[in-house]
């Protein structure tokens, strides 16, 4: 029963993402573009609201399986790419 609920959720999420995806191709036709200007509030305003605020501390592995704790980088500029 639990697996059926999870499958239904994943299927529904994929369906809605596909249904509302923007079909705007780049000039060379190789990838899709997303126009962030259509969101309300603008993405830039949301990103700006997080500037200077502390983040949750967590532990993560990089691509070489080396562990990194976000707290070890306090005071440094860090880019997180997921």
Secondary structure, 3 states (H helix, E strand, C coil): CHHHHHHHHHHHHHHHHHHHCCCCECCCCCCECCCHHHCCCCHHHHHHHCCCCCCCCCEEECCCCCEEEHHHHCCCCCCCCC
